[in-house]
Amino acid sequence: MRHYTRLSRKNYAIDLGLFPLGSCTMKHNPRLNEKMARLPGFADIHPLQPQNSVQGALALIELVAHWLMTLTGMNAVAMSPKAGAHGELCGMLAIRAALDARGEQRPVVLCPESAHGTNPATAAFCGFRVEPIPADARGRVDFSALKQRLRPDVAAIMLTNPNTCGLFEPDIVEIAEAVHAVGAYFYCDGANFNALVGKVRPGDLGVDAMHINLHKTFSTPHGGGGPGSGPVVLSEKLAPFAPLPFIHKLADGELQLVEHRDEDPKAAQSFGRMTAFHGQMGMFVRAAAYMLSHGADGLMQAAEDAVLNANYVLASLKDVMTAPFEGPCMHEALFDDRFLKDAGLTTLDFAKALIDEGYHPMTVYFPLVVHGAMLVEPTESESKASLDQFIMAMRGLALAARAGKTARFTSAPRFAPMKRLDETQAARQPVLSYRPPSQAQAAE
Ligand SMILES: *Cc1c(COP(=O)(O)O)cnc(C)c1O
């Protein structure tokens, strides 16, 4: 126990301080969620139990599905994908199945240059050829370049809104109409849905498929590659191709999992299965607890507070740091590295110095369209006092950088358990097993 507690104290945690990672949305994980997920009736069930013994669990999955469809204004939702990236795969497989059903070969998927790397990776994995769409000077999709490229060889566009620069795409309805006009589908990357919940329904914007990262928007913990959940909402056009299994309500009210194509006419065109079982029960319980404890008003308030907090950070820092785009942001504030140039410092130096100030660094070098990007997302649950403290630390660093005080950057982190690591070696030669120091020396 002491070993693990000691290890945990070397780490940074959302319960210790503000976690400004942009795009990742590091929300507070309410303890109520944890308490609900540990109720034995949820925690101890097994996916191979007879269905009549898990009716409550199926009803809870239906409840989360209902909230997701209502909040997005979409017709169907696939609950089994286990992460955002897995949801992208699900959505794109549904699009491919829909094209197959139309008897059409469309080899191209369009992705904006600012897209998260999982978007082109997913499209390529599904056998599509990825073509980039440039960004305009405002950090938005270049709509005229997109319109020119839209031809009948395009299967879909994958677009994030708000985009990865933390900006709303104002042309989104026109983009959806133009995409549909050439017979293509609109995949929306819903990783930033937390900025829109209760304000805008993606279904009203013309979206055909969108994943929702429950660990970003609905406060379930980030699992470190572990038990995630990325349900995918689908439009009327794509709903017939949704994956198996899905829940069907019988006339007597009993809930039944449809597992095979021949079991139900609604399953006839399903593209198949994403996972062995019906998703991540523990995550569904946590998301349901978050939805029910907030209510629709509370979820909208969370979205508004997330946007307000990000704009407070942006407005409080843009005189000493440099922001690449004009105007207010959505739920995350983006800076570039122009203010570090004169001192010869990099975004990485700045991020490492922030560790010495007691904070986890913000997202760095993403999105790629901005040089030396720093993406700060404070989330909605941070108080003004905690934002002010963070802003003070950031301002202090920015002013030190502008004053050419480089030593505290290049030697950072000085106060962390590990100092500046060799990032290349860490990626190429990861050390995956622990050896006591004496044995490790002997091995060398
Ligand atoms: C996080 C993220 C993803 C991938 O989601 P995972 O749940 O990490 O697989 C995709 N796109 C964007 C914009 C994201 O921020």
The ligand as an SDF file (V2000), in Angstrom:
LIG
                    3D

 15 15  0  0  0  0  0  0  0  0999 V2000
   -9.6530   13.1270  -27.6810 C   0  0  0  0  0  0  0  0  0  0  0  0
   -9.9250   13.3870  -29.0960 C   0  0  0  0  0  0  0  0  0  0  0  0
  -10.1280   12.3210  -29.9950 C   0  0  0  0  0  0  0  0  0  0  0  0
   -9.9160   10.8640  -29.6250 C   0  0  0  0  0  0  0  0  0  0  0  0
  -10.6870   10.4310  -28.5500 O   0  0  0  0  0  0  0  0  0  0  0  0
  -10.1940    9.2680  -27.5700 P   0  0  0  0  0  0  0  0  0  0  0  0
  -11.3440    9.0890  -26.6480 O   0  0  0  0  0  0  0  0  0  0  0  0
   -8.9500    9.7750  -26.9060 O   0  0  0  0  0  0  0  0  0  0  0  0
   -9.9320    8.0670  -28.4150 O   0  0  0  0  0  0  0  0  0  0  0  0
  -10.4750   12.6310  -31.2890 C   0  0  0  0  0  0  0  0  0  0  0  0
  -10.5940   13.9020  -31.7080 N   0  0  0  0  0  0  0  0  0  0  0  0
  -10.3970   14.9430  -30.8680 C   0  0  0  0  0  0  0  0  0  0  0  0
  -10.5680   16.3520  -31.3820 C   0  0  0  0  0  0  0  0  0  0  0  0
  -10.0510   14.7340  -29.5440 C   0  0  0  0  0  0  0  0  0  0  0  0
   -9.8310   15.7600  -28.7250 O   0  0  0  0  0  0  0  0  0  0  0  0
  1  2  1  0
  2  3  1  0
  2 14  2  0
  3  4  1  0
  3 10  2  0
  4  5  1  0
  5  6  1  0
  6  7  2  0
  6  8  1  0
  6  9  1  0
 10 11  1  0
 11 12  2  0
 12 13  1  0
 12 14  1  0
 14 15  1  0
M  END
$$$$
